[in-house]
Amino acid sequence: MSQRTECPIDTSLTKREAEVLDQIVKAASNKETAHHLGISERTVEAHRAHIMAKLNAKNTADLVRIVLAGHQL
């Protein structure tokens, strides 16, 4: 069973996806995120792709915009 996060943007994000999303918003690279979370860079890329699909983001800038707009709701 996957864990869920208290993310105001999309409650379907897993805890790990929320952690990766936090790193994306902080402008961390995939390599930095992988090191920080203790996972592979490829796993970060997979999580990023899942997050972007779940939030309907076209690119990283769009993803950050969606997240920041969600925090202002």
Rosetta constraint file for C-alpha pairs under 8 A:
AtomPair CA 2 CA 14 HARMONIC 6.49 0.50
AtomPair CA 2 CA 15 HARMONIC 7.97 0.50
AtomPair CA 3 CA 14 HARMONIC 5.53 0.50
AtomPair CA 3 CA 15 HARMONIC 5.61 0.50
AtomPair CA 4 CA 11 HARMONIC 6.90 0.50
AtomPair CA 4 CA 12 HARMONIC 6.84 0.50
AtomPair CA 4 CA 13 HARMONIC 6.25 0.50
AtomPair CA 4 CA 14 HARMONIC 4.58 0.50
AtomPair CA 4 CA 15 HARMONIC 5.26 0.50
AtomPair CA 5 CA 11 HARMONIC 6.52 0.50
AtomPair CA 5 CA 12 HARMONIC 7.95 0.50
AtomPair CA 5 CA 13 HARMONIC 6.44 0.50
AtomPair CA 5 CA 14 HARMONIC 5.86 0.50
AtomPair CA 5 CA 15 HARMONIC 4.92 0.50
AtomPair CA 5 CA 18 HARMONIC 6.65 0.50
AtomPair CA 6 CA 11 HARMONIC 6.57 0.50
AtomPair CA 7 CA 11 HARMONIC 5.76 0.50
AtomPair CA 7 CA 13 HARMONIC 7.38 0.50
AtomPair CA 7 CA 18 HARMONIC 7.04 0.50
AtomPair CA 8 CA 70 HARMONIC 6.81 0.50
AtomPair CA 8 CA 71 HARMONIC 7.19 0.50
AtomPair CA 9 CA 55 HARMONIC 7.92 0.50
AtomPair CA 9 CA 67 HARMONIC 6.56 0.50
AtomPair CA 9 CA 70 HARMONIC 5.66 0.50
AtomPair CA 9 CA 71 HARMONIC 7.70 0.50
AtomPair CA 10 CA 54 HARMONIC 7.70 0.50
AtomPair CA 10 CA 55 HARMONIC 7.15 0.50
AtomPair CA 12 CA 54 HARMONIC 7.73 0.50
AtomPair CA 13 CA 17 HARMONIC 5.71 0.50
AtomPair CA 13 CA 18 HARMONIC 6.13 0.50
AtomPair CA 13 CA 51 HARMONIC 7.11 0.50
AtomPair CA 13 CA 54 HARMONIC 7.74 0.50
AtomPair CA 14 CA 18 HARMONIC 6.19 0.50
AtomPair CA 15 CA 19 HARMONIC 6.31 0.50
AtomPair CA 16 CA 20 HARMONIC 6.22 0.50
AtomPair CA 16 CA 47 HARMONIC 7.87 0.50
AtomPair CA 17 CA 21 HARMONIC 5.98 0.50
AtomPair CA 17 CA 47 HARMONIC 5.75 0.50
AtomPair CA 17 CA 48 HARMONIC 7.40 0.50
AtomPair CA 17 CA 50 HARMONIC 7.92 0.50
AtomPair CA 17 CA 51 HARMONIC 6.55 0.50
AtomPair CA 18 CA 22 HARMONIC 6.11 0.50
AtomPair CA 19 CA 23 HARMONIC 6.49 0.50
AtomPair CA 20 CA 24 HARMONIC 6.25 0.50
AtomPair CA 20 CA 33 HARMONIC 6.86 0.50
AtomPair CA 20 CA 44 HARMONIC 6.93 0.50
AtomPair CA 20 CA 47 HARMONIC 7.00 0.50
AtomPair CA 20 CA 48 HARMONIC 7.03 0.50
AtomPair CA 21 CA 25 HARMONIC 6.23 0.50
AtomPair CA 21 CA 48 HARMONIC 7.34 0.50
AtomPair CA 21 CA 51 HARMONIC 7.39 0.50
AtomPair CA 22 CA 26 HARMONIC 6.33 0.50
AtomPair CA 23 CA 27 HARMONIC 6.41 0.50
AtomPair CA 23 CA 28 HARMONIC 5.40 0.50
AtomPair CA 23 CA 33 HARMONIC 6.12 0.50
AtomPair CA 24 CA 28 HARMONIC 5.55 0.50
AtomPair CA 24 CA 29 HARMONIC 7.32 0.50
AtomPair CA 24 CA 33 HARMONIC 7.95 0.50
AtomPair CA 24 CA 60 HARMONIC 7.95 0.50
AtomPair CA 24 CA 64 HARMONIC 7.62 0.50
AtomPair CA 25 CA 64 HARMONIC 5.82 0.50
AtomPair CA 25 CA 67 HARMONIC 7.89 0.50
AtomPair CA 28 CA 32 HARMONIC 5.73 0.50
AtomPair CA 28 CA 33 HARMONIC 5.97 0.50
AtomPair CA 29 CA 33 HARMONIC 6.04 0.50
AtomPair CA 30 CA 34 HARMONIC 6.01 0.50
AtomPair CA 30 CA 41 HARMONIC 5.78 0.50
AtomPair CA 30 CA 44 HARMONIC 6.10 0.50
AtomPair CA 30 CA 45 HARMONIC 6.85 0.50
AtomPair CA 31 CA 35 HARMONIC 6.25 0.50
AtomPair CA 31 CA 41 HARMONIC 5.53 0.50
AtomPair CA 32 CA 36 HARMONIC 6.07 0.50
AtomPair CA 33 CA 37 HARMONIC 6.04 0.50
AtomPair CA 33 CA 41 HARMONIC 7.67 0.50
AtomPair CA 33 CA 44 HARMONIC 7.07 0.50
AtomPair CA 34 CA 38 HARMONIC 5.66 0.50
AtomPair CA 34 CA 39 HARMONIC 4.87 0.50
AtomPair CA 34 CA 40 HARMONIC 5.34 0.50
AtomPair CA 34 CA 41 HARMONIC 5.11 0.50
AtomPair CA 34 CA 43 HARMONIC 7.79 0.50
AtomPair CA 34 CA 44 HARMONIC 6.13 0.50
AtomPair CA 35 CA 39 HARMONIC 6.61 0.50
AtomPair CA 35 CA 40 HARMONIC 7.64 0.50
AtomPair CA 39 CA 43 HARMONIC 6.52 0.50
AtomPair CA 39 CA 44 HARMONIC 7.22 0.50
AtomPair CA 40 CA 44 HARMONIC 6.52 0.50
AtomPair CA 41 CA 45 HARMONIC 6.35 0.50
AtomPair CA 42 CA 46 HARMONIC 6.33 0.50
AtomPair CA 43 CA 47 HARMONIC 6.21 0.50
AtomPair CA 44 CA 48 HARMONIC 6.03 0.50
AtomPair CA 45 CA 49 HARMONIC 6.19 0.50
AtomPair CA 46 CA 50 HARMONIC 6.30 0.50
AtomPair CA 47 CA 51 HARMONIC 6.11 0.50
AtomPair CA 48 CA 52 HARMONIC 6.12 0.50
AtomPair CA 49 CA 53 HARMONIC 6.19 0.50
AtomPair CA 50 CA 54 HARMONIC 6.11 0.50
AtomPair CA 51 CA 55 HARMONIC 6.09 0.50
AtomPair CA 52 CA 56 HARMONIC 5.65 0.50
AtomPair CA 52 CA 57 HARMONIC 4.85 0.50
AtomPair CA 52 CA 58 HARMONIC 7.13 0.50
AtomPair CA 52 CA 59 HARMONIC 7.50 0.50
AtomPair CA 52 CA 60 HARMONIC 8.00 0.50
AtomPair CA 52 CA 63 HARMONIC 6.62 0.50
AtomPair CA 53 CA 57 HARMONIC 6.52 0.50
AtomPair CA 55 CA 63 HARMONIC 7.35 0.50
AtomPair CA 55 CA 66 HARMONIC 7.75 0.50
AtomPair CA 57 CA 62 HARMONIC 5.45 0.50
AtomPair CA 57 CA 63 HARMONIC 5.01 0.50
AtomPair CA 57 CA 66 HARMONIC 7.60 0.50
AtomPair CA 58 CA 62 HARMONIC 6.00 0.50
AtomPair CA 58 CA 63 HARMONIC 7.27 0.50
AtomPair CA 59 CA 63 HARMONIC 6.22 0.50
AtomPair CA 60 CA 64 HARMONIC 6.23 0.50
AtomPair CA 61 CA 65 HARMONIC 6.20 0.50
AtomPair CA 62 CA 66 HARMONIC 6.18 0.50
AtomPair CA 63 CA 67 HARMONIC 6.27 0.50
AtomPair CA 64 CA 68 HARMONIC 6.06 0.50
AtomPair CA 65 CA 69 HARMONIC 5.99 0.50
AtomPair CA 66 CA 70 HARMONIC 6.10 0.50
AtomPair CA 67 CA 71 HARMONIC 6.40 0.50
AtomPair CA 68 CA 72 HARMONIC 6.67 0.50
AtomPair CA 69 CA 73 HARMONIC 6.82 0.50
